[in-house]
């Protein structure tokens, strides 16, 4: 009986951990996209622009 309680706690912990990781990954992506997309630093913007073109992603 103690084994099943431990297993359910482990899966709940794992699900919580996945959600936190997903949230942080999303926030990091939004931060990077916002920083690069609206950056007034020309070198940062041009590097992102060249990278988008190397992936064949249309940007303009």
Secondary structure, DSSP 8 states (H G I E B T S, - for coil): -HHHHHHHHHHHHHHHHHHHHHHHHHHHHHHHHHHHHT---HHHHHHHHHHHHHTT----
